[in-house]
Amino acid sequence: MQNLTVKAVIFRLTILILSSFAALNAEDLLVDYYGVVSVSSDTNMLKMAQDVFYTQLKSIDGISVDDKRPDISKASSVLPTFAPSNIKVAFYAEISDEKGAGGQTVWNCRFNAVTQSDGITHSTTENYESYYKILVGAKTAIEKVLQDLKSPAPEFANADKENIAADFKTGVDIESLAGTWSGEPYADKIIILRGGRGFVIFKNGATMNIKISVKKATVDGISTNLEVTQVGKSNASFFPELPREQALACAQTASPITWNFSLTSADTLEGIKNTVIATNSGTEKGTMSSTWSRK
């Protein structure tokens, strides 16, 4: 009888331990790794970087990684495609090389994490002067882009609450804006999701996360009641209308791009874009007219 009691206790402890492990694993961020995308001719460096990123991903606590690279022996030349998922994040890096001021090669690495449930791309960009710098610095950048996904940032949740309260005062329904829009000359499309968030997909392949909130303003004499704001760090690709060198400089210091709109019809937003514009002597903060139309 005593042996049966001991066995029962051991069995229950085993179940409890296994359940605890299962609970911990359930909290892991599930990441599909798609490797490196690049058209650089330095295939050896790209292959090494691709392997390093995979190893670094696997070493991060709270992340479970599934290798989805189409070819582990080399980097890809095209952006990955992946099936929608409500629980997974697709991760890949874009690498380009250019000559620095001293003639040495500088590697521009953009780390992308796509939440497959809504298609939003979270990214960070770092520049490295050598493969060694990539080796020692990339993990920090990877952790940075994944950190908010492991513990979601409150900005969108707070924006949702503010939008709900503001809707009653202004009559603007943020939820009704959900859909696919166009209007930015260098953008392929603009996706607005329910809850006051979305993203701009540029023709150059870059993706900018945005949030939409109810905010009355007067810009250049125009009264508006909606504000669309860039979320996250600036990227040179967000300024496709500028020469490359100017765009790279702007990305280091520019304030988030914003749009102030009025809803002039159910499918039309009209207003002002606040960004960086080119001048005869360089660049400066400026505004330009902007109209978005629902497709």
N, C-alpha and C positions, 0 to 999 in steps of 0.2 A: 504493500500500500504506500509505504514511504517512497519507494522507487518511482511509483506512478506520479506521486506529488512532485518529486524533483524533476521528472521528465516534463510534467505539465508546466512547471515554472520556467524551465529552459526553453520550452516551445514558445511560451508567451513572450519571453525576453527576445527570442529570435525574431518573432513577428514584429515586436516593437522596434527593434533595430532596423529591420528591413523596411518597415514603414517610414522610419525617420530618414533613411537613405533615399527612399522614393520621393519623399517630400522635398528633400534638398535638390534632387535631380530635376524635379518638376519646376523648380525656380530658375534653373539654368537658362540662359539666353541661347536659343537654338540658331546656329549660324551655318549657312551654306556658303562655302568658300569657292569662288569662281576664278581665283588667280589674278594675273596681271594682264592688262590691255595696253598695248603699245605698238607703235610703228617704228620704233628705234631700231637701228641696224646692229646694236650691241646685244646680240641674242644671248651671249654667255652671262652678261650682267643681269639681264631680265630674268633668265632662268634661275639664277642664284637668288635674286630678290623675291621671286615668286615662292621659292621654297622657304626662304626666311620668314616671309609674312605668314605662311601656313604654320610654321613652327611657333612663331610668336603668338598667333591666335590661340593655338592649343594650350599655351602656357598661361593664359589669362584665367584667373579664377572666375567661376560663375558662367563660363561659356562652354557650350558643347558644339564642336565643329564637325561638319560633314564635308569631305572633299568633293566638290562638284566640278573640278577643272576638266574641260574637254580634252586637254592633252597636258599631262604633268611634265612632259619633256620640253615644253616651250611656252612662251607667252602667247596670248591671243591677239589678233589684230582687229577684232570687232568686239563691240560691247556684248556682254552675255545676255541671254534670254532665260527666264525662269518662270516656272508655273506659280500662280497665285497661292499663297498660304496664309492662314490666319495666325500662325504661331512662329513662323521662321523669318530670319533676316538674311538677305543675300549680301555677301561682302565681296568686293573686288577693288583692285587698285589700278589707277591710270597713271602711266609713267611717260614723260616726254623729256628729251634732253636738249639743252641749248648751251651755247658758249657764254661763260661768265665774263666779267670785266677783265680778268687776267688771262683769258683764253682757255681756261680749264672748263671741262664739261660740268654743267650743273644739272642735277636730276630733279625734275618737278614731279612730285608724287601726290596724287589726289586719292585719298582713301574714302571709299563709298560704302555705306551701309543702307540697304534698301529694305524698309519694312514692307514685306510683300502683301500685307493685308490691305494697305492703302496706296502703295506705290511711291511713298515719299522717300526721297534720297537724303540721307544725313551724311555730310562729308566734311573733311578737313584737308587742307593742302599744306605740304611742307616741301622745302627745297633743300637738297643735300648736295654737297660738293664732292662726294666720293661714295663708293660702295661701302666703305667702312662707316661713314656717317649714317648711311641707311641701316646698316647692321645694328648700330648702337642706339639709333634714335627712332626707328620706325615703331617699336612697340608702344612708346608713349603716345604717338599719334593715333595708332590703332585703338588703344584704350580710350583715348579722348573721344573718338567718333562713336564708340560703342557705349560709353558711360551713361549717356542720357537714355539709351534704350534699355539698359539694365535697371535703371531707376528713373522712369519717365519724368522729364522736366515739367514743372507745373504751369508753364506759361500758356500752353494751349487750354488746359483745364480752366485756368483763371480767366482767359479770354472768353471761353464759352459762357462762364457765369456773367461776365460783364456784358456780353452781347445780349443775353437773355433779358437782363435788366434794362439795357439801353433800348432794346426793340420796342418796349412799351412806351418809351418817351418819344421816339422818333418815327415810329411806324415802319422802320426798315426791318425786314425779315432776313437775317443772315442765312437761315436755312434755305431760303428760296434761291440763293445764288449758286447752289451746288450745280456743277456741270462743267463742260469743256468750253473754254473761251479762246478767242484770238484777238489780235490787235497790236501786240508788240512786234515791231518790224524784224527783230532778230530772234524771235521766239517761234518755236514750232507750234506750241499750244500752251494753254494755261488751264490747270485743273483746280477747281474750287470744290472742296469737300464740305460736308455738313459739319457744323461745330466751329466754323470760323478758321479753317486752315486750308492749305493747298500747296501747290508748287508750280513754278514756271519752268518749262522744258525748252532750252535754247536750241537753235539749229546747230550750234557747235558741239552739242552733246552735254553741256552743263545743265545742272538742275538746281534751282533756287527754291528753298522752302519759304512759304509766306504765311502770314496770319491776317485775317480780315476782322476788323472791329468797327463798331459804330462810333464815330467821332466827328462832331461838327467842327468845321474849320473854314477859314477864308484864305485862299491861296491865290496870289496874283489877281485879287478882286473877284475871284470865283468862289461862291459858297458851296461847300461839299458836306456830306454827312457819313462818308465811309472812308476808312483808311486801310490800305493794304501795305504791310510792312515785311521787308526781308527778314528772315530768321536765320541766325547763324553768321559765321564769318564771311567776309567778302571774298570773292574769287575774281581773278582777272577775266575769266570767261563771262562774268556778269556785265562787262563793259565792252561788248563786241564792236560797238561803234567807234571806239578809240584805237589808235595805233597800239600794237602789242606792248611796247615799252611803257607807254603811259598807263595802259590797263594794269600792268604788273605793279606799277608804283601806286596806283589808286587802290588796289586791293589791300595794300598794307595799312592804309590810313582812312579810307573812305567810311563815312557813316552808312548805316543800312539804307538801301534804296526804299523809298516809300511812294505810294500813289494816294492822292486824295480824290475821291470819286463822288459823283452823284448818280443815282440810279434814274436815268432819264426815260427808260422803258423797262419792261420785264426782262429784256435781253440785251440791254445796252448800259454800259458804265462810261461816263464821260468826266474828265477832270484833268489833273496835273500830275506829272511824274517828277519827283524830286531825286536828282541823281548827280553825277559828275558829267560836265560837258566840256568839249574841247574849245579852247580859245586860241588867239594868235600867239600868245605867250606860253601856252601849256594847257592846264585844265583848271576848272573851278567848280564849286557847287552851283547848280543851276536847275531850272525847271523847263519842262516841255509839255505840250499838250498830249493827252493820251486818251484813247477810246478803246474799250474792250467790248467785243460782241460775243454773245453766246452762240455756239455752233449748233 
